């Protein structure tokens, strides 16, 4: 079975490296991105099976990025997990098309279990993806 790929988008380099190390030990292939300038070209080349995205990024928020990813045909069914210290405020984040919100700080086991559950379970189209894709393509 091929190794599952995870793209981690996090501007805190220490946290990015830590998450990469944890998920690499869990036998995933990881690509860490700290700057969103060329994030879409990295996505298309790497073709991740799951995205882990920080909510508070310098150029835009993780919700906007999640919505933009959902607008791409290649990733419309790819699981997206938003990481945020403000998760209690962000639960409507699913409106952007993310699958889950992981509250910071989190325990390593929480991260591993959540990632594993989304990579093991096929994503069922909730009807939200076509709506998001239509909105994103109108921009």
C-alpha positions as CSV (number, residue, x, y, z in Angstrom):
1,X,0.0,0.0,0.0
2,X,1.4,3.4,-0.9
3,X,2.4,5.8,1.8
4,X,-0.4,8.4,2.5
5,X,0.7,12.0,1.9
6,X,-0.1,14.9,4.2
7,X,0.5,18.6,3.4
8,X,1.0,20.7,6.6
9,X,0.5,24.5,6.2
10,X,1.8,26.2,9.3
11,X,3.7,29.5,9.7
12,X,5.2,28.6,13.1
13,X,8.3,26.7,12.1
14,X,8.8,24.9,15.4
15,X,5.3,23.6,15.4
16,X,5.5,22.7,11.7
17,X,8.7,20.7,12.2
18,X,7.2,19.0,15.3
19,X,4.0,18.0,13.4
20,X,6.0,16.7,10.5
21,X,8.2,14.6,12.7
22,X,5.2,13.1,14.6
23,X,3.4,12.2,11.3
24,X,6.5,10.9,9.7
25,X,6.9,8.6,12.7
26,X,3.3,7.5,12.0
27,X,4.5,6.4,8.6
28,X,3.1,9.3,6.5
29,X,4.9,11.2,3.8
30,X,4.7,14.9,4.8
31,X,5.3,18.2,3.1
32,X,5.5,21.2,5.3
33,X,4.8,24.7,4.0
34,X,5.4,27.8,6.1
35,X,4.8,30.4,3.4
36,X,1.6,30.3,1.4
37,X,3.0,32.2,-1.6
38,X,3.4,29.1,-3.8
39,X,1.1,26.8,-1.9
40,X,-1.1,25.9,-4.9
41,X,1.8,24.8,-7.0
42,X,3.1,22.7,-4.1
43,X,-0.4,21.1,-3.8
44,X,-0.6,20.1,-7.4
45,X,2.9,18.6,-7.4
46,X,2.6,16.8,-4.1
47,X,-1.1,15.7,-4.4
48,X,-1.7,15.2,-0.7
49,X,-4.3,12.8,0.7
50,X,-5.0,15.2,3.6
51,X,-4.3,18.8,4.5
52,X,-3.5,20.1,8.0
53,X,-3.9,23.9,7.9
54,X,-3.2,26.5,10.5
55,X,-6.1,29.0,10.8
56,X,-3.9,32.1,11.5
57,X,-1.6,32.4,8.4
58,X,0.1,35.6,7.5
59,X,-1.5,36.1,4.0
60,X,-5.0,34.7,4.6
61,X,-6.8,32.5,7.1
62,X,-7.1,28.8,7.0
63,X,-10.8,28.9,6.3
64,X,-10.3,30.9,3.1
65,X,-7.5,28.5,2.1
66,X,-9.7,25.6,2.8
67,X,-12.5,27.1,0.6
68,X,-10.0,27.7,-2.2
69,X,-8.8,24.1,-2.0
70,X,-12.4,22.8,-2.1
71,X,-12.8,24.9,-5.3
72,X,-10.1,22.8,-7.0
73,X,-11.5,19.6,-8.7
74,X,-8.4,17.6,-7.7
75,X,-9.0,18.2,-4.0
76,X,-12.8,18.5,-3.6
77,X,-12.9,15.3,-1.6
78,X,-9.5,15.5,0.2
79,X,-9.9,15.8,4.0
80,X,-8.9,19.2,5.5
81,X,-8.2,19.7,9.2
82,X,-7.9,23.3,10.5
83,X,-5.6,23.8,13.5
84,X,-6.4,26.8,15.7
85,X,-6.1,28.2,19.2
86,X,-9.5,29.8,18.6
87,X,-11.4,26.6,17.8
88,X,-14.3,27.4,20.1
89,X,-15.1,30.4,17.9
90,X,-14.3,28.6,14.7
91,X,-16.8,25.6,14.7
92,X,-18.7,27.2,11.8
93,X,-15.4,26.7,9.9
94,X,-17.1,23.7,8.2
95,X,-18.9,26.3,6.1
96,X,-15.5,26.7,4.3
97,X,-15.4,23.0,3.6
98,X,-13.0,21.8,6.2
99,X,-13.7,18.4,7.8
100,X,-12.5,19.1,11.3
101,X,-11.0,21.7,13.6
102,X,-8.2,20.7,15.9
103,X,-7.9,23.0,18.9
104,X,-4.3,24.1,19.9
105,X,-2.6,23.1,22.0
106,X,-3.4,19.5,21.2
107,X,-1.9,16.2,22.4
108,X,0.1,14.1,19.9
109,X,-2.4,11.3,20.3
110,X,-5.3,13.6,19.3
111,X,-3.5,14.6,16.2
112,X,-2.6,11.1,15.2
113,X,-6.1,9.7,15.8
114,X,-7.8,12.5,13.9
115,X,-5.4,12.2,10.9
116,X,-5.7,8.4,10.9
117,X,-9.5,8.5,11.0
118,X,-9.8,10.9,8.0
119,X,-7.3,8.9,6.0
120,X,-9.0,5.6,6.8
121,X,-12.6,6.7,6.2
122,X,-13.7,7.7,2.6
123,X,-15.2,11.2,2.4
124,X,-18.9,11.2,1.6
125,X,-20.1,14.2,-0.5
126,X,-22.3,16.2,1.8
127,X,-23.6,18.3,-1.0
128,X,-21.5,21.2,0.3
129,X,-18.6,20.7,-2.2
130,X,-20.5,21.7,-5.4
131,X,-21.8,24.8,-3.6
132,X,-18.3,25.8,-2.5
133,X,-16.8,25.1,-5.9
134,X,-19.5,27.3,-7.5
135,X,-18.8,30.2,-5.1
136,X,-15.0,29.9,-5.5
137,X,-15.2,29.8,-9.3
138,X,-17.3,33.0,-9.4
139,X,-14.6,35.0,-7.7
